[in-house]
Amino acid sequence: MPQDPVYYIKRLRLIDDKPIQLEETWLSVNRFPALTISHMKNSKFFYIENECNIKIIGTFETFSPVFPTPEVASILHTSIIDPILKIQTQAVDEKYEPIDYSILYSNIFEFQVKYFLPRQ
């Protein structure tokens, strides 16, 4: 429900001490009352699937090139005039109920997003 409390988590991913991706995530407090900072320092999906026993069947993702805000540019060590990749994601369970909502900002000069999508 829109009025339900949520956790707001902001994480920075580094490769060789270089900031490559900033993640903002929102998770339901009611659905994940035992969530801790320790869980979020590791894999949130490992916690959700293995400790909460919720099967993640997939993630809806939207990719957009954007110019970063001054805050995001500073965190990713890039310029506000250099585009970054914004990825909006929503993982869902077996009932297609939302598990989380995340926005990822990727420094495309340090990290490329690559996928292999098998044909079914």
N, C-alpha and C positions, 0 to 999 in steps of 0.2 A: 504494500500500500504506500502511496506517496508520503504519508505522514510518519511511517515507521522509521525508527532510528537506523542510521547506517554508520559503518566504519568508513573513514576516509583514509586511504593509505597512499603515500607518495614514496616511490622508490626510484633510485638511480642505478642503472646498469652500467658497469665499467668493463672494458676489455683492455688489458695491459695498462690499467690506471687511467684510461681515457674514457670520458663520459660519452656513451653512445646512444643511450635511450633513457628517457624519463617516463615513468609510468605513474598514472593516477588511477586508483581503483576505489570503487565503492562496493561494499558488501553489507548485506543485511545483518544487523545485530541480532535480530530475533532468530534468524536461520543459523547463524554461526556464533552463539553466545560464548563459546570457549576459545575463540580466536585470540591469539596472543601476538605480540611483536616477534617473538621467536619463530612462530609459524611463517610470518611474512618475510623473515630474513632468508627463508628457504623457498620452496615451491608452494604457492597457494593452492595449486591444483592437486598436489600430493596430499596436502592437509584435507582438502575437500573430499577427495576420493577415498583416502585411506583411513582418516580419522573420523570423518563425518559420514562415511559410507554413502556418498552421493555420486552416482555415475554421471559423468560429463559426456554427453553424446556429440557435442560439437560447439562451435563458436561462430557467431555471425561477425564478420569483419568488414569494415569500410575503410578504404585507403584514400587519403587526400593530400596533395601537396599544399603546404601552407607556409607562410612566413611566421617565424617564431615571435612570441612576445619578448620584450626585453628580458623578463625573468627566465624564460625557457632558453633563450639564446645565451644568457650568462651561464646557466647550469650546464648546457651542452657545449660550451666553449665555441660558439659559432656567432655569426653576425645576424642582426635582424633583417638584413637584405638577402641572406642566403636561405633558400627554401629548405624545409625539413619535411619529413613524412609523418603525417598524423594518422594513426590507426585507432579507430574506435572499435571496441570488441564487446561482445556480450555472449558469455558461455551459458549454455542451457542444459538442463537435466533431461531425463527420459520423458518427462511430461511437457517438455519445452518451456518449463518455468525458468526464469532468469536466475542465474547463480551469482554473477557479478556483472559489473559494467566497468570497463577500463578505457582510458585514453592513453595511448603511447605516442611519444614524440621521439622520432629517430633522426639522428644526425646522419644524413645520407652520405656525407663525405668520409665518415668513419665506419659506417655499418650499412650494409645492403640487406634488405629483407628478401629472402628467396624461398620459394615454395616448389614442391613437386606435388602435382594434383593428379592422382591416378584416375584413369578412366574406369567406369564401373560397368 
